[in-house]
Structure formats: C-alpha cells, structure tokens
Amino acid sequence: MGFSFRRSISLGKGRRLNLSKRGASVSQRIGRVTFNSRGGGSVRLLRGLSFRFGKR
C-alpha cells in the first residue's frame, strides 16, 4: 500500500472543496446525504458508518 493525499477545505453551508491526487471536486451535504461533483455520494447511516454510491 502506498501513500495517499487528500485535503478538504470548507466553503461554508455544507459545501467543501476536496483536493486529491486525482484532482479537485466539490461536495454538497444535504441532511444525511452528501453529493459530489463527480457523480457520486454517500449516506450517513450511523456515527462513523456510511454507504457510498455512484461513481468513484
């Protein structure tokens, strides 16, 4: 397993700018559901447990 890079910057009101080795994306959180600009998302089920869906 190699090294990875990920940086997340809050833009306010549930919005984040995510920076990684693959590039940049924006995510928007609405309640328990988070959608990102790459066509994916996640649903928070419990504290520390989530279900990811869509493209990765």
N, C-alpha and C positions, 0 to 999 in steps of 0.2 A: 504494500500500500504506500502511495506517495503522499506528497504534501498537497494541500488544497488551499485556496484563497477565497474568502467570501467576506464582503463588507456591506453592511446595511446602514443607510442614513435615513433618519426620519424626516419626512417633509410636512408633517402635521396632519391632523384629522384622519388618521388611519392609513395614510399613504407613505410608502417607503421607496427609496431608490436603492436597488440591490446591485452591487458590483462584484463580479467574479471573473475567473479565468476565461469563461465563455462569453463575457460581455456584460452589458448593463440591461436591467429591466426595471419596471415599475410595478408595484403591487398595491392593491386597494383592499382594505379589510372592511367588511360589512357584517357586523354582528360576529357570529362564529365562523363565517366563511371569508376566505381570502382568495382573490383573483389576481393573476399576474398578466403582464403584457405579452407573455409568450404562449398564452392559451391554456395555461394550467391553473391549478388552485388547490386549496386544502380546506377541510372542515375540522374544526377543533372539537373533539369528542369529549375528552376529559382534560384536566390539567396535565400537560406533558404527553398527551396522546392525540394524534391527528391522523386523518385519512387524506392522502394525496390523490388527485385525479387529473385527467387531461394530459397534455404533452409535457415532456420533461426535458 
